[in-house]
Amino acid sequence: MRVGVAGLGRMGAAIAAHLIDVGHEVTVWNRTADKVKPLSAAGAKTAASPAELAGAVEAIVTILTNREAVAAVYEGPNGLLAGAVKGKLVIEMSTVQPETEVALAEKVRAKGAIFVECPVGGTVGPAREGRLLGVAGGTKDDFAKAQPLLAQMCRRVEHVGPVGAGSSMKLALNLPLMVYYQALGESYVLCKHLGLDPKWLMEFLSDTSGAPNILKVRGAKIAAALEGGDVGPPAFDVDNIRKDLATMVAEGKTRGARLPVTEQTLAVYDEAIKEGWGKRDGASLPAYWPSRGSRPLGKA
Ligand SMILES: NC(=O)c1ccc[n+]([C@@H]2O[C@H](COP(=O)([O-])OP(=O)(O)OC[C@H]3O[C@@H](n4cnc5c(N)ncnc54)[C@H](OP(=O)(O)O)[C@@H]3O)[C@@H](O)[C@H]2O)c1
């Protein structure tokens, strides 16, 4: 299939590389032109604009920072919707509020294209291997058209309702993780003075009732961060986590509810970003709160 990926950030680049691996003819575009080079070297065709990309493919995939990025890539001058999108399949995977996808779906459909949203769980590694967790929103018929391509990008895809439902579900599934990172930091404040090996601690905590799956997949990186070590290049950085938390708080307001734990977590991560943690991988966040100091045993 001829597939276009517009937006080659960490996730878009990994997804595009995987789509090449599984045999698609992939065309790419990115606002910052440098990021096109590795994909082009891996066999992708390149487009000079989103509109040109839309004209060259049968299906379009986007995964972009936020609402503003989505607006720019779809509706900007030479955006996707300025191209020949009629009859084509559009799969939008960014983490944004549901209303952003609902409004976009109307505009895409008005151009005669098929629209499915499918934000994802899982980071760069799973994206590169086609092992993301997808939560799709769209009509039953549209989802059926997108399903084969989604199944190549995801180890599991759930169709959770009409457009907008995928975003609601994505925000819901990320919220406990982001709160947990801060909870783990506070938990470490209570036991840091014991001097136990953080690698052992992550393994032990992962065997207790309070542990989420993240400890199994990111425990080693979190332990490295607690030891003050390097967690490697960021896959999902603190700036992006902050963006997700702000999106959750905004979506809570849209639903007529306050999310007090989420709001408080957002306030803590705002402090982390002010102190220069924004570009670090999210797995370093549990180390942020303890880094502000905790007393050793026996000291008042
Ligand atoms: N990283 C993860 O682990 C992960 C996991 C699940 C979901 N997500 C979600 O996936 C989305 C992308 O995340 P990411 O980590 O891949 O982010 P990223 O590396 O920062 O990439 C963001 C992409 O959006 C583009 N972009 C931003 N503003 C734009 C604008 N105004 N006009 C055109 N393009 C613009 C960037 O273009 P430039 O290169 O020109 O800046 C880049 O291609 C986010 O919604 C994130 O929440 C991320």
The ligand as an ORCA input file, in Angstrom:
! r2SCAN-3c Opt
* xyz 0 1
  N       7.032      9.585     22.598
  C       6.201      8.696     23.093
  O       6.626      7.764     23.789
  C       4.718      8.754     22.818
  C       3.938      7.625     23.107
  C       2.569      7.661     22.818
  C       2.007      8.812     22.297
  N       2.786      9.915     22.058
  C       2.136     11.106     21.487
  O       2.541     11.154     20.107
  C       2.640     12.516     19.681
  C       4.040     12.748     19.128
  O       4.987     12.467     20.144
  P       6.557     12.393     19.838
  O       7.200     11.892     21.088
  O       6.809     11.714     18.550
  O       6.877     13.968     19.697
  P       8.106     14.694     18.983
  O       9.277     13.786     18.862
  O       8.271     15.978     19.717
  O       7.538     14.981     17.500
  C       6.493     15.875     17.280
  C       6.193     15.979     15.804
  O       5.190     17.020     15.626
  C       5.713     17.971     14.684
  N       5.190     19.316     14.942
  C       5.061     19.949     16.127
  N       4.550     21.181     15.956
  C       4.341     21.324     14.629
  C       3.841     22.371     13.812
  N       3.397     23.516     14.355
  N       3.793     22.194     12.472
  C       4.208     21.023     11.927
  N       4.692     19.989     12.634
  C       4.769     20.139     13.975
  C       7.206     17.901     14.867
  O       7.858     18.503     13.767
  P       9.383     19.053     13.937
  O      10.250     17.839     13.831
  O       9.531     19.998     12.832
  O       9.461     19.699     15.302
  C       7.397     16.390     14.946
  O       7.294     15.802     13.664
  C       2.291     13.375     20.914
  O       0.925     13.715     20.862
  C       2.573     12.420     22.083
  O       1.828     12.757     23.230
  C       4.142      9.901     22.291
*
